[in-house]
Amino acid sequence: MRSARELADGDFRKSPRFAPDALEHDLDIVAVVEEVAAEVGAPPAQVALGNG
């Protein structure tokens, strides 16, 4: 998910957690995790969980 607009009406994730400012900040973190994952040759989820 890259935008709260991708969520259907009534989706519980339409909350302040996914407000534009919060989502933008979270996507910055995602970019760093993806960069590290590419450097070490691991999936981003594995890097995010620290199971490298």
C-alpha positions as CSV (number, residue, x, y, z in Angstrom):
1,M,0.0,0.0,0.0
2,R,1.4,3.3,-1.0
3,S,-1.7,5.5,-0.5
4,A,-4.7,5.5,1.9
5,R,-6.8,6.0,-1.3
6,E,-6.2,2.3,-2.1
7,L,-8.3,1.4,0.9
8,A,-12.0,0.6,0.5
9,D,-14.6,2.7,2.4
10,G,-15.1,1.2,5.8
11,D,-11.6,-0.4,5.9
12,F,-10.4,-0.3,9.5
13,R,-7.0,0.9,8.3
14,K,-8.5,4.3,7.4
15,S,-7.3,5.8,10.7
16,P,-4.8,8.4,11.8
17,R,-2.1,5.7,11.5
18,F,-2.4,6.0,7.7
19,A,-2.9,9.8,7.6
20,P,-1.0,11.4,4.8
21,D,1.8,12.7,7.0
22,A,2.2,9.4,8.9
23,L,2.0,7.4,5.8
24,E,4.7,9.5,4.1
25,H,7.0,9.0,7.1
26,D,6.3,5.3,7.1
27,L,7.1,5.1,3.4
28,D,10.5,6.8,4.1
29,I,11.2,4.0,6.5
30,V,10.1,1.4,3.9
31,A,12.6,2.9,1.4
32,V,15.5,2.4,3.8
33,V,14.4,-1.2,4.6
34,E,14.2,-1.9,0.9
35,E,17.6,-0.4,0.3
36,V,19.2,-2.5,3.1
37,A,17.4,-5.6,1.8
38,A,18.9,-5.0,-1.7
39,E,22.4,-4.6,-0.3
40,V,22.3,-7.8,1.7
41,G,20.3,-9.8,-0.8
42,A,17.3,-10.5,1.5
43,P,13.6,-9.9,1.2
44,P,12.5,-6.6,2.8
45,A,10.2,-8.4,5.2
46,Q,13.2,-10.4,6.5
47,V,15.2,-7.3,7.0
48,A,12.3,-5.5,8.7
49,L,12.0,-8.4,11.1
50,G,15.7,-8.5,11.8
51,N,16.0,-12.1,10.7
52,G,19.0,-11.5,8.4
